[in-house]
Amino acid sequence: MRDLSPVPGARRSKDLSEKNELYAAPRAKTKRKALIYGLICAGLVVVVIAVAVPVYLFVVKKSGGSSDNSGSSSGHTGTGSGDSTGQQTPVAAVTTGGDGSTVTKDDGSTFIYNNTFGGFWVYDPANPLNESARAQAHTPPLSEQWKWGTDKIYGVNLGGWLNLEPFISPALYEPFYPNAVDEWTLSELIMARDGNLNAIEEHYKTFITEEDFAMIAAAGLNWVRIPLPFWAIEVYPGEPFLPKTSWTYFLKAIEWARKYGIRINLDLHAIPGSQNGWNHSGKIGQINFMNGVMGLANAQRALDYIRVIAEFISQPEYIHVVPFFGIMNEPRSSATTYPLESIQSFYAEAYRIIRKVGGTGAGNGPIISIHEAFQGLSQWTGFLPGADRVALDTHPYLAFGAMSADPIESFVAQPCSNWGGLVSDSMSAFGMTAAGEWSNAINDCGLYLNAVGQGTRYEGTFEGAPRIGSCDQWTNYQAWDQATKDALKSFSMSTMDALQNWFFWTWRIGESAATGKVETPFWSYKLAIQEGWAPADPREAEGHCASLGAAVNTFTGTLSGGQIGEGTGAGPADLASYPWPPTTIGGYAGAALVAQLPQYTATGALPTLPVPTLSGAAASATVSMGSGWHDATDTTPMAVPVSGCVYPDGWDALTAAIPACAVPAAKVKREAAPAAGPTLMP
């Protein structure tokens, strides 16, 4: 998210994003399952009748006819059938609860689940893959296919959790001010201080927990978008990030999402070499993805990581929980980085890879989300026509454009006129279109929002920006009066109405260590719910633009064919229009020049992402949790550096010398290495 500066020579988009005005970078069901599902559905009827009365949606009968409706998620057992000796074989019972039920977490602590939308959670120790939970009564359970273009995405990002950002978790960065400016420098400084990166894992453990997922469902939200960095899979020598650990916590997210009936949009947020030069890409500064000497090699790494993730989430055990894959966050395409045709070639190659892994058609692999690369939604009309389930992602913000001292009321209708028609037109011309990020911010006030040490435009401390006023009134939310909150809520609702399918950025903003409070309140949905400037039910936003007298061209059509998985996928002719490698890499135009760039060679072992380890009451479950690798025929080795060849630094190679040993056309022909099968990542 967020860290941008003007890109020289870039075409100014009038579409949805103001970001290019940002800162300069320093299985088959059993009868038992059917019975459980039927009982849960019966419970939903009770909820509809009882409305606000707290209800337990599933009651497990114990032997002797007694019942236990405690709703706790552990220590809850039922009786099984007798074995040949007449002994009763214990069978763990499904545990579930609705509004008012008690949830017991892994550490033994409890909380009350409050959900007035008829949602209920389900945790089945005998079958940890149970998909019958519902976030709300009006949201399909995970066991049902999501109807793209019909079912509405009311989502929120879990930004800054597994992919760190200074403004989201300022307390991590403040001890190292001003030297920690991104996760790269933060990791180096923590390692120098502590001799380990345990502080980062502690952040993973505590910043987002199971209770957050319960609260998200209780807020009427049905999706989460989870930014994940490539170092969840591996790192190369010299990269200081904490490797592989964030994947452990993403697995917890899958468990919690399944339990509360929430779907996940997995967004690959950080790409080797940096796709945009902003802090959330891992390292602020240069763009070395698809740009410069190592641009192609870094793209090779990125495609392999996309493949590894696709192999995991395409497994039947996980595809219903993670049916949405954002393959790259905010690639910064421009005349001075990499052109539109380059990122289109990358997207087409990623499409080939993902559809080979999971196949085509609804339920086979995830919908593939591609960011519009700051080119504008309309530029993507006609890209891969007939492709199987490809969605467009866009990130509309007002915060980073021209600043204004006008009151919030003057901004309320802008989302309707600025964005509503563009999204609807894209839904009609391209297909599924969702706003992967947006916020309540009408200006750039907030600690570290633009970057560490970069100041704000509003106060005139950002380079080249005239002062508008003090940010105190916009960061001191405790002093906001009801009129301010009401106006901000109206702005939020007009944005929801205009965007139609969306993910707010972000769920939680951490407190500053210096002040003990949230310093960027516009950006926290959790805070907005608590303080009253977000609607209690996001469905209230439908029709809000019309109520303001603002014209909005809401999409009322239906998606069809490949857009919803009912086609045959992009044809050979369509894909042939986007060759890989591309004919242009930033700074190198023409296939002949691209062929002279360093490349990796496909001789590396395949890292397979681990599946969850069952513990506690679920430890005795006999259900398979998958292998981590969906397509057993996919044995193409990973692209890795040529043995013995010294490559330029993949993060600092815009004008580096090109080693002949890394250029395929210049290498001596060698015997091909045998194909390597997947190996389990330790």
KAWONOR-V289759 format. One record per residue. N is the residue number from 1. RES is the residue in one letter. SS is DSSP state (~ for helix, > for strand, _ for the rest). OMEGA is omega as a letter, one per 30 degrees, with the letter a starting at -180 (* if undefined). BURIAL is I if it has 9 or more other ideal C-beta (glycine too) atoms within 8 Angstrom, else O. Layout:
n;res;ss;omega;burial
N;RES;SS;OMEGA;BURIAL
N;RES;SS;OMEGA;BURIAL
This chain:
n;res;ss;omega;burial
1;M;_;l;I
2;R;_;a;I
3;D;_;a;I
4;L;_;l;I
5;S;_;l;O
6;P;_;l;O
7;V;_;a;I
8;P;_;l;O
9;G;_;a;O
10;A;_;l;I
11;R;_;a;O
12;R;_;a;O
13;S;_;l;I
14;K;_;a;O
15;D;_;a;I
16;L;_;a;I
17;S;_;l;I
18;E;_;a;I
19;K;~;a;I
20;N;~;l;I
21;E;~;a;I
22;L;_;a;I
23;Y;_;l;I
24;A;_;a;O
25;A;_;l;I
26;P;_;*;O
27;R;_;a;O
28;A;_;a;O
29;K;_;l;O
30;T;_;l;O
31;K;~;a;O
32;R;~;l;O
33;K;~;l;I
34;A;~;l;I
35;L;~;l;O
36;I;~;a;I
37;Y;~;l;I
38;G;~;l;O
39;L;~;l;I
40;I;~;l;I
41;C;~;l;O
42;A;~;l;O
43;G;~;l;I
44;L;~;l;I
45;V;~;l;O
46;V;~;a;I
47;V;~;a;I
48;V;~;a;I
49;I;~;a;O
50;A;~;l;O
51;V;_;a;O
52;A;_;a;O
53;V;_;l;O
54;P;_;a;O
55;V;_;l;I
56;Y;_;a;I
57;L;_;l;I
58;F;_;a;I
59;V;_;a;O
60;V;>;l;I
61;K;>;l;O
62;K;_;a;I
63;S;_;a;O
64;G;_;l;O
65;G;_;l;O
66;S;_;l;O
67;S;>;l;O
68;D;>;a;O
69;N;_;a;O
70;S;_;l;O
71;G;_;l;I
72;S;_;a;I
73;S;_;l;I
74;S;_;l;I
75;G;_;a;O
76;H;_;a;I
77;T;>;l;I
78;G;>;a;I
79;T;_;l;O
80;G;_;a;O
81;S;_;a;O
82;G;>;l;O
83;D;_;a;O
84;S;_;l;O
85;T;_;a;O
86;G;_;l;O
87;Q;_;l;O
88;Q;>;l;I
89;T;_;a;O
90;P;_;l;O
91;V;>;l;I
92;A;>;a;I
93;A;_;l;I
94;V;>;l;I
95;T;>;a;I
96;T;>;l;I
97;G;>;l;I
98;G;_;a;I
99;D;_;l;I
100;G;_;a;I
101;S;>;l;I
102;T;>;l;I
103;V;>;l;I
104;T;>;a;I
105;K;_;a;I
106;D;_;a;O
107;D;_;l;O
108;G;_;l;O
109;S;_;a;O
110;T;>;l;I
111;F;>;l;I
112;I;>;l;O
113;Y;>;l;I
114;N;_;a;O
115;N;_;a;I
116;T;_;a;O
117;F;_;a;I
118;G;_;l;I
119;G;_;l;I
120;F;>;l;I
121;W;>;l;I
122;V;>;l;I
123;Y;>;a;I
124;D;>;a;I
125;P;_;l;I
126;A;_;l;I
127;N;_;a;I
128;P;_;l;I
129;L;_;l;O
130;N;_;a;I
131;E;_;a;I
132;S;_;a;I
133;A;_;l;I
134;R;>;l;I
135;A;_;l;I
136;Q;_;l;I
137;A;_;a;I
138;H;_;l;O
139;T;_;l;I
140;P;_;l;I
141;P;_;a;I
142;L;_;a;I
143;S;_;l;O
144;E;_;l;O
145;Q;_;l;O
146;W;_;a;O
147;K;_;a;O
148;W;_;a;I
149;G;_;l;I
150;T;_;l;O
151;D;_;a;O
152;K;_;l;O
153;I;_;l;I
154;Y;>;a;I
155;G;>;l;I
156;V;>;l;I
157;N;>;l;I
158;L;_;a;I
159;G;_;l;I
160;G;_;l;I
161;W;_;a;I
162;L;_;l;I
163;N;_;a;I
164;L;_;l;I
165;E;_;a;I
166;P;_;a;I
167;F;_;a;I
168;I;_;l;I
169;S;_;a;I
170;P;~;a;I
171;A;~;l;I
172;L;~;a;I
173;Y;~;a;I
174;E;~;l;I
175;P;_;a;O
176;F;_;a;I
177;Y;_;g;I
178;P;_;a;O
179;N;_;l;O
180;A;_;a;I
181;V;_;a;I
182;D;_;a;I
183;E;~;l;I
184;W;~;a;I
185;T;~;l;I
186;L;~;a;I
187;S;~;l;I
188;E;~;a;I
189;L;~;l;I
190;I;~;l;I
191;M;~;l;I
192;A;~;a;O
193;R;~;a;O
194;D;~;a;I
195;G;_;l;O
196;N;_;l;O
197;L;_;a;I
198;N;~;a;O
199;A;~;l;I
200;I;~;l;I
201;E;~;l;I
202;E;~;l;O
203;H;~;l;I
204;Y;~;a;I
205;K;~;a;O
206;T;~;a;O
207;F;~;l;I
208;I;_;a;O
209;T;_;l;O
210;E;~;a;I
211;E;~;l;I
212;D;~;l;I
213;F;~;l;I
214;A;~;l;I
215;M;~;l;I
216;I;~;l;I
217;A;~;a;I
218;A;~;l;I
219;A;_;l;I
220;G;_;a;I
221;L;_;a;I
222;N;_;l;I
223;W;>;l;I
224;V;>;l;I
225;R;>;a;I
226;I;>;l;I
227;P;>;a;I
228;L;>;l;I
229;P;>;a;I
230;F;~;a;I
231;W;~;l;I
232;A;~;a;I
233;I;_;a;I
234;E;_;l;I
235;V;_;l;O
236;Y;_;l;O
237;P;_;a;O
238;G;_;l;O
239;E;_;a;I
240;P;_;a;O
241;F;_;l;I
242;L;_;a;I
243;P;_;l;O
244;K;_;a;I
245;T;~;a;I
246;S;~;l;I
247;W;~;l;I
248;T;~;a;I
249;Y;~;l;I
250;F;~;l;I
251;L;~;l;I
252;K;~;l;I
253;A;~;l;I
254;I;~;l;I
255;E;~;a;I
256;W;~;l;I
257;A;~;l;I
258;R;~;a;I
259;K;~;a;I
260;Y;~;l;I
261;G;_;a;I
262;I;_;l;I
263;R;>;a;I
264;I;>;l;I
265;N;>;l;I
266;L;>;a;I
267;D;>;l;I
268;L;>;a;I
269;H;>;a;I
270;A;>;a;I
271;I;_;l;I
272;P;_;l;I
273;G;_;a;I
274;S;_;l;I
275;Q;_;a;I
276;N;_;l;I
277;G;_;a;I
278;W;_;a;I
279;N;~;a;I
280;H;~;l;I
281;S;~;a;I
282;G;_;a;I
283;K;_;a;I
284;I;_;l;I
285;G;_;a;O
286;Q;_;l;I
287;I;_;a;I
288;N;_;l;I
289;F;_;l;I
290;M;_;a;I
291;N;>;l;I
292;G;_;a;I
293;V;_;a;I
294;M;_;a;I
295;G;~;a;I
296;L;~;l;I
297;A;~;l;I
298;N;~;l;I
299;A;~;l;I
300;Q;~;l;I
301;R;~;a;I
302;A;~;l;I
303;L;~;l;I
304;D;~;l;I
305;Y;~;l;I
306;I;~;l;I
307;R;~;a;I
308;V;~;l;I
309;I;~;l;I
310;A;~;l;I
311;E;~;a;I
312;F;~;a;I
313;I;~;l;I
314;S;_;l;I
315;Q;_;a;I
316;P;_;l;O
317;E;_;a;I
318;Y;_;a;I
319;I;_;l;I
320;H;_;l;O
321;V;_;a;I
322;V;_;a;I
323;P;_;a;I
324;F;>;a;I
325;F;>;l;I
326;G;>;a;I
327;I;_;l;I
328;M;_;l;I
329;N;_;l;I
330;E;_;l;I
331;P;_;a;I
332;R;_;a;I
333;S;_;l;I
334;S;_;l;I
335;A;_;a;I
336;T;_;l;O
337;T;_;l;I
338;Y;_;a;I
339;P;_;a;I
340;L;~;a;I
341;E;~;l;I
342;S;~;a;I
343;I;~;l;I
344;Q;~;l;I
345;S;~;l;I
346;F;~;l;I
347;Y;~;a;I
348;A;~;l;I
349;E;~;l;I
350;A;~;l;I
351;Y;~;l;I
352;R;~;a;I
353;I;~;a;I
354;I;~;a;I
355;R;~;l;I
356;K;~;a;O
357;V;~;a;I
358;G;~;a;I
359;G;_;a;O
360;T;_;l;I
361;G;_;a;O
362;A;_;l;O
363;G;_;l;O
364;N;_;a;I
365;G;_;a;I
366;P;_;l;I
367;I;>;a;I
368;I;>;a;I
369;S;>;l;I
370;I;>;l;I
371;H;>;a;I
372;E;_;l;I
373;A;_;l;I
374;F;_;l;I
375;Q;_;a;I
376;G;_;a;I
377;L;~;a;I
378;S;~;a;I
379;Q;~;a;O
380;W;~;l;I
381;T;_;l;O
382;G;_;l;O
383;F;_;a;I
384;L;_;l;I
385;P;_;a;O
386;G;_;a;I
387;A;_;a;I
388;D;_;l;I
389;R;_;l;I
390;V;>;a;I
391;A;>;l;I
392;L;>;l;I
393;D;>;l;I
394;T;>;a;I
395;H;>;a;I
396;P;_;l;I
397;Y;_;l;I
398;L;_;a;I
399;A;_;a;I
400;F;_;l;I
401;G;_;l;O
402;A;_;a;O
403;M;_;a;I
404;S;_;l;O
405;A;_;a;O
406;D;_;l;O
407;P;_;a;O
408;I;~;a;I
409;E;~;a;O
410;S;~;a;O
411;F;~;a;I
412;V;_;a;I
413;A;_;a;I
414;Q;~;l;I
415;P;~;a;I
416;C;~;a;I
417;S;~;a;I
418;N;~;a;I
419;W;~;a;I
420;G;~;a;I
421;G;~;a;I
422;L;~;l;I
423;V;~;a;I
424;S;~;l;I
425;D;~;l;I
426;S;~;l;I
427;M;~;a;I
428;S;~;a;O
429;A;~;a;O
430;F;_;a;I
431;G;_;a;I
432;M;_;a;I
433;T;>;a;I
434;A;>;l;I
435;A;>;a;I
436;G;>;l;I
437;E;>;l;I
438;W;_;a;I
439;S;_;l;I
440;N;_;a;I
441;A;_;l;I
442;I;_;l;I
443;N;_;a;I
444;D;_;l;I
445;C;_;l;I
446;G;_;a;I
447;L;_;l;I
448;Y;_;a;I
449;L;_;l;I
450;N;_;l;I
451;A;_;l;I
452;V;_;l;I
453;G;_;a;O
454;Q;_;l;I
455;G;_;a;I
456;T;_;l;I
457;R;_;a;I
458;Y;_;a;I
459;E;_;l;I
460;G;_;l;I
461;T;_;l;O
462;F;_;a;I
463;E;_;l;O
464;G;_;a;O
465;A;_;l;I
466;P;_;a;O
467;R;_;l;O
468;I;_;a;I
469;G;_;l;O
470;S;_;l;O
471;C;_;a;I
472;D;~;a;O
473;Q;~;a;O
474;W;~;l;I
475;T;~;l;I
476;N;_;a;O
477;Y;~;l;I
478;Q;~;a;O
479;A;~;a;O
480;W;_;l;I
481;D;_;a;O
482;Q;~;l;O
483;A;~;l;O
484;T;~;l;I
485;K;~;a;I
486;D;~;l;I
487;A;~;l;I
488;L;~;l;I
489;K;~;l;I
490;S;~;l;I
491;F;~;l;I
492;S;~;a;I
493;M;~;l;I
494;S;~;l;I
495;T;~;l;I
496;M;~;a;I
497;D;~;a;I
498;A;~;a;I
499;L;~;l;I
500;Q;_;l;I
501;N;_;a;I
502;W;>;l;I
503;F;>;l;I
504;F;>;l;I
505;W;_;g;I
506;T;_;a;I
507;W;_;a;I
508;R;_;l;I
509;I;_;l;I
510;G;_;a;I
511;E;_;l;I
512;S;_;l;I
513;A;_;a;O
514;A;_;a;O
515;T;_;a;O
516;G;_;l;O
517;K;_;l;O
518;V;_;a;I
519;E;_;l;I
520;T;_;a;I
521;P;~;l;I
522;F;~;a;I
523;W;~;a;I
524;S;_;l;I
525;Y;~;l;I
526;K;~;l;I
527;L;~;a;I
528;A;~;l;I
529;I;~;a;I
530;Q;~;a;O
531;E;~;l;I
532;G;_;l;O
533;W;_;l;I
534;A;_;l;I
535;P;_;l;I
536;A;_;l;O
537;D;_;a;O
538;P;~;l;I
539;R;~;l;I
540;E;~;a;I
541;A;~;a;I
542;E;_;a;O
543;G;_;a;O
544;H;~;l;I
545;C;~;l;I
546;A;~;l;O
547;S;~;l;O
548;L;_;a;I
549;G;_;a;O
550;A;_;l;I
551;A;_;l;O
552;V;_;a;I
553;N;_;a;O
554;T;_;l;O
555;F;_;a;I
556;T;_;a;O
557;G;_;l;O
558;T;_;l;O
559;L;_;a;I
560;S;_;l;O
561;G;~;a;O
562;G;~;a;I
563;Q;~;a;I
564;I;~;l;I
565;G;_;l;I
566;E;_;l;O
567;G;_;a;I
568;T;_;l;O
569;G;_;l;I
570;A;_;a;I
571;G;_;a;O
572;P;~;a;O
573;A;~;l;O
574;D;~;a;I
575;L;~;a;I
576;A;~;l;O
577;S;_;a;O
578;Y;_;a;I
579;P;_;l;O
580;W;_;f;I
581;P;_;a;I
582;P;_;l;I
583;T;_;l;I
584;T;>;l;I
585;I;>;a;I
586;G;>;a;I
587;G;_;a;O
588;Y;>;a;I
589;A;>;l;O
590;G;_;a;O
591;A;~;a;O
592;A;~;l;O
593;L;~;l;I
594;V;~;a;I
595;A;_;a;I
596;Q;_;a;I
597;L;_;l;I
598;P;_;l;I
599;Q;_;l;I
600;Y;_;a;I
601;T;>;a;I
602;A;>;l;I
603;T;>;a;I
604;G;>;l;I
605;A;_;a;O
606;L;>;l;I
607;P;>;l;I
608;T;>;a;I
609;L;_;a;I
610;P;_;l;I
611;V;_;a;I
612;P;_;l;I
613;T;_;a;O
614;L;_;a;I
615;S;_;l;O
616;G;~;a;O
617;A;~;a;I
618;A;~;a;I
619;A;_;a;O
620;S;_;l;O
621;A;_;a;I
622;T;_;a;O
623;V;_;l;O
624;S;_;l;O
625;M;_;l;I
626;G;_;a;I
627;S;_;a;O
628;G;_;a;I
629;W;_;a;I
630;H;_;a;I
631;D;_;a;I
632;A;_;l;O
633;T;_;l;O
634;D;_;a;I
635;T;_;l;I
636;T;_;a;O
637;P;_;l;I
638;M;>;l;I
639;A;>;a;I
640;V;>;l;I
641;P;_;l;O
642;V;_;a;I
643;S;_;l;O
644;G;_;a;O
645;C;_;l;I
646;V;_;a;O
647;Y;_;l;I
648;P;_;l;I
649;D;_;a;I
650;G;_;l;I
651;W;_;a;I
652;D;_;a;I
653;A;_;a;I
654;L;_;a;I
655;T;_;a;O
656;A;_;l;I
657;A;_;a;O
658;I;_;l;I
659;P;_;a;I
660;A;~;a;O
661;C;~;a;I
662;A;~;a;I
663;V;_;a;I
664;P;~;a;O
665;A;~;a;O
666;A;~;a;O
667;K;_;l;I
668;V;_;a;O
669;K;_;a;O
670;R;_;a;O
671;E;_;a;O
672;A;_;l;O
673;A;_;l;O
674;P;_;l;O
675;A;_;a;O
676;A;_;l;I
677;G;_;l;O
678;P;>;l;I
679;T;>;a;I
680;L;>;l;O
681;M;_;a;I
682;P;_;*;O
